[in-house]
């Protein structure tokens, strides 16, 4: 992909946060419109890519900023606060980059990291329908000369429609799962825009079909082994999800504050503003504020644990990071839903919410928090502290 303007080079955590904050202001402007009309954010994603933010997790030794996971989570939260769909789109991009970091060869890292720093986006084609469990895969990878052929169908392929490469989970002839970084313009590859969620409407989380698609051997990276030993891949995936929910929660909270300060409650009197000194209203915002601040603090803490696990990877540091991230993920799930619900409670059933797109916060939260069950986060956390049991090695914790 060639951009009409050069891609920015980000060299520090501080620079990444400044750029993300500036972009968030721009992305927020038409967020409700994009949601209402399901206007896919192609122009916004080009700006997002040119900003250099999609390359901030590339390690310094490969030309990237190598930002902390604290910063990475804050960046995603900022973008998600502006637009809950835009914040979701790069989640699997950063996930694939972490798989590349822990399992890729030196040649693969140099080449694929360089593509990212040049502005390329990685999507995903991981999940499948009809398998026995959510972790099973049947999409096949069969040797063909100096490469492989892929056949299968994926769904919930967030970001694939916007990507230049689509990292795809495949099963090789030995029954081992690999990750193939497939160019999106490959012959036989079809991306279908059939995502019809009532929330996160512009993530492009549709289907991807592979019909005898060729992939070069050098574009295939071990995947299964990332979960056969302690690695930070799982908690990295999950902290991004927690950041998305945290951003959505912050957006709903800020809009609720604005609504109560400026709008009217029509079932009382069209000219009577909601009393900001009303005890029940004050209690609602006090409750939300405390939980939101706790969520943001736990997200930052999770990033610190994950930084330690990346710097010194072993069973203990990875388990500690997974639990810290699970804690942030659990509370971010609750606060994102609660903030959107409180906005409904304070505004009532009036059409203003829909007209101004304020209902999108709850819809975005409800869709995204279904990604993987939060009840298992509590199970893992309780088992860790009560029974000294480390959580399982998988991408959902």
C-alpha positions in Angstrom: 0.0 0.0 0.0 1.3 3.5 -0.9 0.0 6.4 1.1 -0.5 9.8 -0.4 1.4 11.3 2.5 4.3 9.8 4.5 3.7 7.9 7.7 4.7 9.7 10.8 7.5 8.2 12.9 6.7 8.0 16.6 9.7 7.7 18.9 8.3 8.0 22.4 5.4 7.2 24.7 4.7 10.9 25.2 4.5 11.5 21.5 2.1 8.6 21.0 -0.3 9.9 23.6 -0.3 13.4 22.2 -1.0 12.1 18.7 -3.7 9.8 20.0 -5.4 12.6 21.9 -5.4 14.9 18.9 -6.7 12.1 16.6 -9.4 11.3 19.1 -10.8 14.8 18.9 -11.1 14.5 15.2 -12.6 11.0 15.2 -15.2 12.0 17.8 -16.7 14.6 15.5 -18.6 12.3 13.2 -18.6 9.2 15.3 -22.4 9.2 15.8 -23.0 9.8 12.1 -20.8 6.9 11.1 -22.6 4.7 13.6 -26.1 5.8 12.4 -25.4 5.4 8.7 -22.9 2.6 9.1 -20.4 4.6 7.2 -17.2 2.6 7.1 -14.3 4.7 8.3 -11.9 4.3 5.3 -10.7 7.9 5.4 -10.3 7.9 9.1 -8.3 4.7 9.0 -5.9 6.2 6.5 -5.3 9.2 8.8 -5.0 6.7 11.7 -2.4 4.7 9.8 -0.4 7.8 8.6 -0.3 9.0 12.2 2.2 6.2 13.0 0.1 4.8 15.9 -0.3 1.4 14.3 3.5 0.9 14.7 4.0 2.0 18.3 4.4 -1.5 19.7 7.1 -2.4 17.2 10.3 -2.9 19.3 12.9 -0.2 19.2 15.5 -2.5 17.7 13.3 -2.8 14.6 12.7 0.9 14.2 9.5 1.3 16.3 8.8 3.3 19.4 8.4 0.1 21.6 6.0 1.9 23.8 4.9 0.5 27.2 1.7 -1.5 27.4 0.5 1.2 29.8 0.8 3.6 26.8 -0.6 1.2 24.3 -3.7 0.7 26.4 -4.2 4.4 26.9 -3.9 5.0 23.2 -6.6 2.4 22.5 -8.8 3.8 25.3 -8.5 7.3 23.8 -9.5 6.2 20.3 -12.3 4.0 21.7 -13.6 6.9 23.7 -13.9 8.9 20.4 -15.3 6.0 18.4 -16.0 2.5 19.9 -15.5 0.9 16.4 -12.3 2.7 15.5 -10.8 1.6 18.8 -11.6 -2.0 18.1 -10.2 -2.2 14.6 -6.5 -2.3 15.5 -6.9 -4.8 18.4 -6.0 -7.8 16.3 -3.3 -5.9 14.5 -1.4 -5.4 17.8 -2.2 -9.0 18.8 -0.6 -10.3 15.6 2.4 -8.1 16.2 2.8 -9.7 19.6 2.6 -13.2 18.1 5.3 -12.1 15.7 7.5 -10.8 18.5 7.4 -14.0 20.5 7.3 -16.6 17.7 8.6 -15.0 14.5 12.0 -15.5 13.0 14.5 -12.6 12.8 13.8 -12.3 9.0 10.0 -12.3 9.6 10.3 -9.6 12.2 12.4 -7.3 10.1 10.2 -7.7 7.1 6.7 -7.5 8.7 7.6 -4.8 11.2 8.9 -2.7 8.3 5.6 -3.1 6.5 3.8 -1.9 9.6 6.1 1.1 10.1 5.4 1.9 6.4 1.7 2.2 7.3 0.3 -1.3 6.5 -2.6 -2.6 8.6 -3.0 -6.2 9.7 -6.6 -7.5 10.2 -7.5 -11.0 11.4 -9.2 -14.2 10.3 -9.2 -16.3 13.5 -12.7 -17.3 14.6 -14.8 -20.0 12.9 -18.4 -21.1 13.1 -19.5 -24.7 13.6 -16.4 -26.0 15.5 -16.8 -28.1 18.6 -15.3 -25.3 20.8 -14.4 -21.7 20.3 -10.7 -22.7 20.2 -11.0 -25.3 17.5 -10.0 -24.6 13.9 -10.5 -26.5 10.7 -9.2 -24.0 8.1 -6.4 -26.0 6.4 -2.8 -25.2 5.5 -1.4 -27.7 2.9 2.1 -27.7 1.5 2.3 -26.6 -2.2 5.9 -26.3 -3.5 7.7 -23.4 -1.8 4.5 -22.3 0.0 1.1 -23.5 1.1 -2.6 -23.4 0.1 -5.3 -22.3 2.5 -8.9 -23.4 2.4 -11.6 -22.4 4.9 -14.0 -19.8 6.1 -13.7 -17.3 8.9 -16.2 -15.0 10.7 -16.0 -12.1 13.1 -12.9 -11.0 11.1 -12.6 -7.6 12.6 -10.5 -5.2 10.5 -10.0 -7.6 7.6 -11.9 -5.4 5.2 -9.5 -2.6 5.9 -6.3 -4.6 6.0 -3.3 -5.1 3.7 -2.5 -8.4 5.4 -4.9 -10.8 7.1 -3.2 -12.9 9.8 -5.1 -16.2 9.6 -5.2 -19.1 12.0 -4.8 -22.4 10.1 -4.2 -26.1 10.8 -1.2 -27.7 9.0 -1.0 -31.2 7.8 0.3 -32.3 11.3 -2.7 -30.9 13.1 -0.7 -27.9 14.4 -2.1 -24.4 14.4 -0.1 -21.8 12.6 -0.6 -18.1 11.8 -0.4 -17.1 8.1 0.1 -13.4 7.3 -1.9 -13.5 4.0 -1.9 -10.5 1.7 -5.4 -9.2 1.3 -5.2 -9.1 -2.5 -4.3 -12.8 -2.8 -6.1 -14.7 -5.5 -9.0 -16.8 -4.0 -9.3 -14.6 -0.9 -12.7 -12.9 -0.5 -13.6 -10.5 2.3 -17.4 -10.3 2.8 -18.9 -7.3 4.5 -21.7 -9.2 6.3 -21.2 -7.8 9.8 -24.6 -6.7 11.1 -24.1 -6.0 14.8 -26.3 -3.5 16.5 -23.2 -2.1 18.2 -19.7 -1.4 16.9 -21.4 -1.2 13.5 -18.3 0.0 11.5 -15.6 -2.5 12.7 -15.9 -4.5 9.5 -16.2 -7.7 11.5 -17.4 -9.7 8.5 -16.4 -13.0 7.0 -13.3 -14.1 5.1 -13.3 -17.0 2.6 -10.1 -18.8 1.5 -10.4 -20.9 -1.7 -7.1 -22.4 -2.5 -5.3 -19.3 -1.5 -1.5 -19.4 -1.8 0.7 -18.1 1.0 4.5 -18.0 0.9 6.3 -20.2 3.5 8.1 -17.1 4.9 4.7 -15.6 5.8 3.7 -18.5 8.1 4.5 -18.1 11.8 4.1 -20.7 14.6 0.9 -19.9 16.5 0.0 -22.8 18.7 3.3 -22.8 20.5 2.5 -19.3 21.8 0.1 -21.0 24.2 2.2 -24.2 24.9 4.6 -22.1 27.0 4.2 -19.0 29.1 4.1 -15.9 26.8 2.5 -12.5 27.1 0.3 -13.1 24.0 -2.9 -13.8 25.9 -2.8 -10.9 28.4 -1.7 -8.6 25.5 -4.9 -9.5 23.6 -7.0 -9.0 26.7 -5.6 -5.6 27.8 -6.6 -4.2 24.5 -10.1 -5.4 25.0 -10.1 -3.8 28.5 -8.9 -0.6 27.0 -11.7 -0.6 24.4 -14.4 -1.0 27.2 -12.7 1.6 29.3 -12.8 4.1 26.5 -16.4 3.4 25.8 -17.2 3.8 29.5 -15.4 7.2 29.6 -17.4 8.4 26.5 -20.7 7.4 28.0 -19.8 9.0 31.3 -18.7 12.3 29.7 -21.9 12.4 27.5 -24.0 11.7 30.6 -22.5 14.6 32.4 -23.1 16.8 29.4 -26.6 15.6 29.0 -27.6 16.2 32.6 -26.1 19.7 32.6 -27.7 20.8 29.4 -30.8 18.8 28.5 -34.4 18.7 29.8 -36.5 15.9 31.3 -39.7 16.0 29.1 -41.9 13.9 31.4 -41.6 16.7 34.0 -41.6 19.9 32.0 -40.1 20.7 28.6 -38.5 23.8 30.2 -37.4 22.3 33.4 -33.8 21.2 33.5 -32.7 18.1 35.4 -31.6 19.4 38.8 -27.9 18.8 39.2 -28.4 18.8 43.0 -30.9 16.0 42.9 -29.7 13.3 45.4 -30.4 10.4 43.1 -28.6 12.0 40.2 -25.6 12.8 42.5 -25.5 9.3 43.7 -25.5 7.9 40.2 -22.6 10.1 39.1 -20.7 9.4 42.3 -21.1 5.7 41.8 -20.0 5.9 38.1 -17.1 8.2 38.9 -15.6 5.9 41.5 -15.9 2.8 39.4 -14.6 4.5 36.2 -11.5 5.9 38.1 -10.9 2.4 39.5 -11.2 0.9 36.0 -8.7 3.4 34.6 -6.3 2.7 37.5 -6.6 -1.1 37.1 -5.9 -0.7 33.4 -2.7 1.2 34.0 -1.7 -1.4 36.7 -2.4 -4.2 34.2 -0.1 -2.5 31.7 2.7 -2.4 34.2 2.4 -6.1 35.0 2.4 -6.9 31.3 5.5 -4.8 30.8 7.2 -6.9 33.4 6.1 -10.1 31.8 7.4 -9.0 28.4 10.8 -8.0 29.9 11.2 -11.2 32.0 8.9 -13.9 30.6 8.3 -16.9 32.8 5.3 -18.7 34.3 5.1 -16.4 37.3 5.3 -13.1 35.5 2.9 -14.2 32.8 0.4 -15.5 35.3 0.6 -12.3 37.3 0.0 -10.2 34.2 -2.9 -12.4 33.1 -4.6 -11.9 36.4 -4.0 -8.2 36.5 -5.4 -7.9 33.0 -8.4 -10.1 34.0 -9.1 -7.8 36.9 -9.1 -4.8 34.5 -11.1 -6.7 32.0 -13.8 -7.6 34.5 -14.3 -4.2 35.9 -14.1 -2.5 32.5 -16.9 -4.8 31.3 -19.1 -3.7 34.2 -18.4 0.0 34.0 -18.9 0.2 30.2 -22.3 -1.3 30.5 -23.2 0.6 33.6 -22.2 4.0 32.1 -24.4 3.5 29.0 -27.3 2.2 31.2 -27.0 5.2 33.5 -27.2 7.5 30.5 -30.5 5.9 29.5 -31.8 6.1 33.1 -31.1 9.8 33.4 -32.4 10.7 30.0 -35.3 8.4 29.9 -36.9 7.0 26.7 -36.8 10.3 24.8 -35.8 10.3 21.2 -32.9 12.7 22.0 -30.6 9.8 22.8 -31.1 8.2 19.4 -31.0 11.5 17.5 -27.7 12.4 19.0 -26.3 8.9 18.8 -25.9 8.7 22.6 -27.4 5.2 22.6 -24.4 3.9 20.7 -22.3 3.8 23.9 -24.5 1.1 25.4 -24.8 -0.7 22.1 -21.0 -0.7 21.6 -20.4 -1.9 25.1 -23.0 -4.6 24.9 -21.6 -6.0 21.7 -17.9 -5.8 22.7 -18.3 -7.2 26.2 -19.7 -10.4 24.7 -16.4 -11.1 23.1 -15.5 -13.6 25.8 -17.4 -14.3 29.0 -16.4 -12.1 32.0 -17.5 -14.8 34.4 -14.4 -16.7 33.6 -12.3 -13.7 34.5 -13.7 -13.8 38.0 -13.2 -17.6 38.1 -9.5 -17.3 37.1 -8.9 -14.4 39.6 -10.5 -16.3 42.5 -8.6 -19.5 41.7 -5.3 -17.6 41.5 -5.7 -15.9 44.9 -7.5 -18.7 46.8 -5.8 -21.8 45.4 -2.5 -20.4 43.9 -3.6 -21.8 40.5 -2.2 -20.0 37.5 -4.7 -19.1 34.8 -4.7 -21.2 31.6 -2.5 -20.2 28.7 -4.9 -18.9 26.1 -5.8 -15.7 24.2 -9.0 -15.2 26.3 -7.2 -14.5 29.6 
